[in-house]
Amino acid sequence: MRKHFRFIVITLVVLLLCAIGGLVGRSLWQQHGRDVARASLEFLPGVSQHIQDFHRVKVQDGRKVWEVSAEDAQYKQEEQTVNVRGASLMLFMKDGRTLGLKGDEGTVLLDGRELRRVDLHGAIEVTFADYVMRTEHATYDHQQQMISTPGAVEISGRALQLRGDRMQVDMDAEKLTLHQHISMQIQPALLKQGGSDAPL
């Protein structure tokens, strides 16, 4: 009787292990099939890849040059474009200062591992030193080292406020140019305090 009971227990254990093994094997096979399908899609022209927490960085001579990140991205490999949402671009200057550009959504154009251009629109903020520039559309051209805004822009610092219809920022020359219908407000009392306002 005891041998018969032991045989039943062993048989049940073996059957249970076989069932678990079958379930694990089927799950692994299904996952493999999904991975193969996903990998094959990446090589089809015109097919985009969905990427969450998109992040690209360029480091040169041990120093960051630029950094692009986004909450959500659609990457088209054939066109080397990335449609981004919740995007930000950081440019790192040789003197250690940074310029930040962020917006609701836009497009990042790549040239292999290099950055060609970033087009952002929707609640754009450009930050540099103690200044914040706000607009609705901004473009960064990496080859020309230029940030441009085709529409109205507002620039605010601790002691001044500027407005214009268009803006260009030459990164190499560290020069900001406003165009058309320019207005400026200065608070002399704050300037006399010798505060933290840095030159544009």
Helices and strands as residue ranges (DSSP letters): H 2-42, E 48-60, E 63-76, E 81-92, E 98-111, E 114-128, E 131-141, E 146-149, E 153-156, E 160-164, E 166-170, E 175-179, E 183-186, H 188-192
